[in-house]
Amino acid sequence: MTYSRELLRKLAPLCELTLYSSDLDTKLLKKVVFEATKVDELAPVVISTYPQFVPAVKHAISKDAKTLISTVVAWPKGDGCEEAIRAEIYNAVEYYKAHEVEYVIDYRSFTFPMLYNFSYNLLLDQMEKVINEISRVKSLVGTQTILKVVLEIEEVRELPKIASLVRCAILGGADFIVTCTGKSGHCLSPEKLQSVLTEIAHAINGEIPCDKEVAAGTDKELLKELQIYCEECFNSGMLVLPNRLRHLQTRHVGLKLQGGVSSIETAMGFIRQVECSLGDEFTSSSATFRIGSSTLHPLIIDEAMGLDNELRIVHTLGIKQSTYGEVEDTIQDELYSSRNESSKVPSPQIEESEEVGEDNLRDLSQKSILNLNSETKTSLNSEGSKAIPIEYMLN
């Protein structure tokens, strides 16, 4: 299946290149990162990898690329004590200077919902624990660093629990909701993604639930039981916390799809689903929507190289694109300097007479073009990133 050039150029900046392979080494990592960021128009918005590889990624990113760097915390199971998570965040933000942090919450307590049938108070306490933990991580990360909360929704069997997880992440202060780690062996499913989209739409519309609704998710029967439980505790004089309303402003949280999105066709199917729930504007910017994958972005580059000869030349040679205007401006500057008496061009025709005729100007223009071409070719061998004439690119 072939895709349009416009579609590929729109899809590439929405990608996060995730490099979490156990076979990675510094040499291979630098090569992959350099190839991914060589063309500005097709560069991924973020490259995400392990903390120890962040310095190598920084050095491998092309100078003109605007690609950010992300790393992970509590990866991939969401376990770890409070001190260990605090140390990981400090290394990611203060030492490695990562722009974004992906934090995996302790989702395992949501994978066994039958435990809560014996204690509603335990359910409320667990919900409050998750919200407080995300809030603590956000405070450690700071306002200048984007916090992406990974939910691992494919490990959660029941849709109401997925809704509860998303509500906890939003109330905790997540900047992005990440569907999966991609390490569980399960691919993202449309049914579970729809639960995430519904809760994000509620947050955008300002529909903030109370604590009982957060804990119950979309399980209406459980919500009724929680309400009865709270009323009984109140009538008996026992204080149940948390049992308060959440008065928060409208939250605009982003979404990152991750987990088996390894083809352009799969990505487009999920994009259409997101657009149906949140609108076209939501998927048009990397500030609100992204796709994390280790294989999708390389596929987009390969497809784009096959459709666009100019991009293929730029990607192969590692050079910047130039226009006729840039070449003409350079020639005009040289011609203008030749007319100045204080800066004479060392040309036999100019030295013979003080006035420069039209024939001499034409000869000078041709020589300037030849000189510019020769200088550019030699600079390509030395630096590899100088602007070159468009004639060379066409040939």
C-alpha positions in Angstrom: 0.0 0.0 0.0 1.3 3.4 -1.0 0.9 6.6 1.1 1.0 10.2 0.0 3.9 12.4 0.6 1.8 14.8 2.7 0.6 12.0 5.0 4.1 10.8 5.6 5.4 14.3 6.4 2.5 14.8 8.8 3.0 11.4 10.5 6.8 11.5 11.0 6.8 14.5 13.5 4.2 12.7 15.6 6.5 9.7 16.2 8.5 9.0 19.3 11.5 6.7 18.4 11.7 4.3 21.3 15.0 2.5 21.7 14.6 0.0 24.5 16.3 -3.0 22.9 18.6 -5.1 25.1 20.9 -5.5 22.1 21.7 -1.8 21.9 25.2 -0.5 22.2 26.6 3.0 22.0 27.9 2.7 18.4 24.6 1.2 17.0 22.6 3.7 19.0 24.4 6.7 17.5 24.0 5.4 14.0 20.2 4.9 14.5 19.7 8.3 16.0 21.7 10.1 13.3 19.8 8.4 10.5 16.5 9.3 12.2 17.3 13.0 12.6 19.2 13.6 9.4 16.2 15.2 7.6 14.5 17.9 9.7 11.1 17.4 8.1 11.1 13.7 9.0 12.8 13.8 12.4 10.9 12.3 15.3 9.6 14.6 18.0 11.3 12.6 20.8 13.8 9.8 21.1 13.2 7.8 24.2 15.8 5.4 25.7 17.4 4.2 28.9 19.1 6.8 31.1 22.6 5.5 30.5 22.2 6.1 26.7 21.0 9.7 27.0 24.5 11.2 26.5 25.1 9.1 23.4 21.7 10.2 21.9 22.5 13.9 22.6 25.8 13.6 20.7 24.2 11.7 17.8 21.3 14.0 17.1 21.8 16.3 14.1 22.7 19.9 15.0 19.6 21.4 13.3 17.1 18.8 14.6 14.6 19.8 17.2 14.2 16.3 18.5 13.8 16.1 22.3 15.2 13.3 24.6 13.1 11.2 26.9 14.0 8.5 29.4 12.2 6.1 31.8 11.6 5.7 35.5 10.4 2.6 37.3 10.7 0.7 34.0 9.0 -1.5 33.0 7.0 -3.1 35.9 6.2 0.1 37.9 8.0 -1.4 40.9 10.6 0.1 43.1 10.7 1.8 46.5 10.2 5.5 47.0 14.0 6.1 47.4 14.9 4.3 44.2 12.3 6.2 42.2 13.5 9.5 43.6 17.1 8.6 42.7 16.0 7.6 39.1 14.2 10.9 38.7 17.2 12.9 39.9 19.5 11.1 37.5 17.1 11.7 34.6 16.3 15.3 35.2 19.3 16.8 37.0 22.2 14.6 35.8 21.2 13.5 32.3 19.1 16.6 31.6 16.3 14.7 29.8 13.5 16.8 28.4 10.8 14.3 29.2 10.3 11.4 31.7 8.1 8.3 31.3 7.0 6.9 34.6 5.4 3.5 34.9 2.8 3.4 37.7 2.2 0.4 39.9 -0.5 -1.0 37.8 -0.3 -4.5 39.2 -2.8 -3.8 42.0 -5.4 -3.0 39.3 -4.9 -6.4 37.6 -6.5 -8.3 40.4 -9.8 -6.5 41.0 -11.3 -9.4 42.9 -9.3 -8.4 46.0 -11.4 -5.3 46.4 -14.6 -7.3 46.8 -13.6 -7.9 50.4 -12.7 -4.3 51.3 -14.1 -1.1 49.7 -11.9 0.9 51.9 -8.8 -0.8 50.4 -10.0 0.1 46.9 -10.3 3.8 47.9 -6.9 3.7 49.6 -5.3 2.2 46.6 -6.8 4.8 44.3 -5.6 7.6 46.6 -2.1 6.0 46.8 -1.8 6.0 43.0 -2.9 9.7 42.7 -0.5 10.8 45.4 2.4 8.8 43.9 1.9 10.5 40.5 1.6 13.9 42.1 4.9 13.3 44.0 6.7 12.2 40.8 5.4 15.3 39.0 6.7 17.6 41.8 10.1 15.9 41.6 10.2 16.2 37.8 9.2 19.9 37.9 7.1 22.1 35.6 9.8 22.4 32.9 9.9 18.6 32.2 7.0 16.7 30.7 5.7 13.8 32.7 4.4 10.9 30.7 2.5 8.3 32.8 2.5 4.7 31.5 -0.6 2.7 32.4 0.1 -0.7 30.8 -3.6 -1.0 30.0 -3.2 -4.3 28.2 -2.3 -5.9 31.5 -5.6 -4.7 33.1 -8.4 -7.1 32.2 -11.5 -5.0 33.0 -12.4 -1.8 31.2 -13.8 -0.1 34.3 -10.3 -0.5 36.0 -8.7 1.1 32.9 -11.0 4.1 33.3 -10.0 4.3 37.0 -6.3 4.2 36.0 -6.8 7.0 33.5 -8.7 9.2 36.1 -5.9 8.6 38.6 -3.3 9.7 36.1 -5.2 12.8 35.1 -5.9 13.9 38.7 -2.3 13.2 39.6 -1.0 15.7 37.1 0.2 13.7 34.2 1.0 15.7 31.0 0.7 12.6 28.8 -1.1 9.3 29.1 1.0 6.4 27.6 -1.0 3.3 26.9 1.7 0.6 27.2 5.3 0.0 27.8 5.6 -2.2 24.7 7.4 -4.8 26.9 4.4 -6.9 28.1 4.0 -8.8 24.8 0.5 -7.5 24.2 -0.5 -5.2 21.4 -2.7 -2.2 21.9 -6.4 -3.0 21.3 -9.1 -0.6 20.0 -11.5 -1.5 22.8 -9.2 -0.6 25.7 -7.9 2.5 23.8 -11.5 3.7 23.6 -11.8 3.6 27.4 -8.7 5.9 27.6 -10.1 8.2 24.9 -13.5 8.6 26.8 -11.8 9.6 30.0 -9.5 12.1 28.2 -12.6 13.6 26.6 -14.2 14.0 30.0 -11.2 15.8 31.3 -11.0 18.1 28.4 -14.7 18.9 28.9 -14.2 19.6 32.6 -16.1 16.6 33.9 -14.0 15.8 37.0 -15.4 12.8 39.0 -15.4 12.5 42.7 -13.3 9.9 44.5 -15.9 7.2 44.5 -16.2 7.6 40.7 -12.5 7.6 40.3 -12.2 4.3 42.2 -15.1 2.6 40.5 -14.2 3.7 37.0 -17.1 2.9 34.7 -18.5 0.1 36.9 -21.9 1.5 37.9 -22.7 -1.4 40.2 -19.4 -0.9 42.1 -20.2 2.8 42.3 -23.5 2.1 44.0 -21.9 -0.3 46.4 -19.2 2.3 47.3 -21.9 4.9 47.8 -23.8 2.6 50.2 -20.6 1.8 52.0 -19.7 5.4 52.5 -23.1 6.3 53.8 -23.1 3.4 56.2 -19.7 4.5 57.5 -20.9 8.1 57.9 -24.1 7.0 59.8 -22.0 4.9 62.1 -19.7 7.8 62.8 -16.6 6.3 61.1 -14.7 8.7 58.8 -13.9 7.3 55.4 -11.1 8.9 53.5 -10.9 9.8 50.7 -14.5 10.7 50.1 -14.3 14.2 48.7 -15.2 15.9 45.5 -12.5 16.9 43.1 -12.7 20.6 42.2 -10.2 21.0 39.4 -10.1 23.0 36.2 -10.3 21.6 32.7 -7.3 19.4 32.1 -5.8 19.1 28.6 -3.8 15.9 28.8 -1.9 14.4 25.9 -1.9 10.8 24.6 0.9 8.6 23.4 -0.1 5.4 21.7 2.5 2.6 22.4 2.4 -1.1 22.2 2.6 -3.0 18.9 2.1 0.1 16.6 4.6 -1.2 14.1 3.1 -0.4 10.7 1.8 2.7 9.0 -1.6 1.1 8.4 -2.0 0.2 12.1 -1.0 3.8 13.1 -3.5 5.3 10.7 -6.3 3.1 12.1 -5.6 4.3 15.6 -5.4 7.9 14.5 -8.8 7.7 12.9 -10.2 6.3 16.2 -8.6 9.1 18.2 -10.0 11.7 15.7 -13.5 10.3 16.1 -13.3 10.8 19.9 -11.2 13.9 20.3 -11.3 15.6 16.9 -8.8 16.2 14.1 -7.1 19.1 16.0 -6.0 16.7 18.8 -3.9 14.5 16.4 -2.4 17.4 14.4 0.1 18.4 17.1 2.8 16.5 18.9 2.0 18.6 22.0 -1.2 16.5 22.4 -0.7 13.3 20.4 2.2 10.9 19.7 2.9 7.4 18.6 5.8 5.5 20.3 7.4 2.7 18.3 10.9 1.4 17.4 9.9 0.4 13.9 7.2 2.9 12.7 9.5 5.9 12.2 12.1 4.0 10.1 9.3 2.7 7.9 8.0 6.3 7.4 11.5 7.4 6.3 11.8 4.5 3.9 8.4 5.3 2.4 9.2 9.0 2.1 12.6 8.3 0.4 10.8 6.3 -2.2 8.3 9.1 -3.0 10.6 12.2 -2.7 13.8 12.3 -4.7 14.9 15.5 -3.1 14.5 14.1 0.4 16.3 10.9 -0.6 19.3 13.0 -1.8 19.4 15.0 1.4 19.1 11.9 3.6 21.8 10.0 1.7 24.3 12.8 1.5 23.5 14.4 4.9 23.2 17.9 3.4 20.9 20.8 3.7 18.5 21.8 1.0 19.3 24.9 -1.0 17.2 27.1 -3.3 17.8 29.1 -6.3 17.4 32.2 -4.2 20.3 31.3 -2.0 22.6 30.7 -4.9 21.5 33.9 -6.7 22.0 36.0 -3.5 25.5 34.7 -3.2 26.3 35.6 -6.8 24.7 39.1 -6.4 26.8 39.7 -3.3 29.9 38.9 -5.3 28.9 41.1 -8.2 28.1 44.0 -5.9 31.5 43.7 -4.2 33.1 43.7 -7.7 31.6 47.1 -8.4 33.1 48.6 -5.2 36.4 50.3 -5.9 37.8 49.3 -2.6 37.3 45.6 -3.2 38.4 44.7 -6.7 38.0 41.2 -8.0 41.3 39.8 -9.3 40.2 39.3 -12.9 42.3 40.2 -15.9 39.2 41.8 -17.6 38.6 44.1 -14.7 42.2 45.1 -14.3 42.3 46.2 -17.9 39.7 48.9 -17.5 37.9 50.7 -14.7 34.5 50.3 -16.2 32.9 46.8 -16.3 30.7 46.1 -19.3 27.8 43.8 -19.7 30.0 41.1 -21.3 32.4 41.2 -18.4 29.6 41.0 -15.9 28.2 37.9 -17.8 31.7 36.3 -17.7 32.0 37.2 -14.0 28.6 35.7 -13.2 29.5 32.4 -14.9 32.9 32.3 -13.1 31.1 33.0 -9.8 28.8 30.0 -10.3 31.7 27.7 -11.2 33.6 28.9 -8.1 30.6 28.4 -5.9 30.1 24.9 -7.2 33.7 23.9 -6.7 33.8 25.4 -3.2 30.6 23.7 -2.2 31.8 20.3 -3.4 35.0 20.5 -1.5 33.2 21.7 1.6 30.9 18.7 1.3 33.8 16.3 1.7 35.0 18.1 4.8 31.9 19.1 6.7 29.0 17.3 5.0 26.3 19.8 6.0 26.9 22.9 3.8 24.3 24.2 1.4 24.9 23.1 -2.2 23.5 24.4 -5.5 20.2 23.1 -6.7 21.8 22.0 -10.0 23.9 19.4 -8.2 20.9 18.1 -6.4 19.0 17.7 -9.7 21.9 16.0 -11.4 
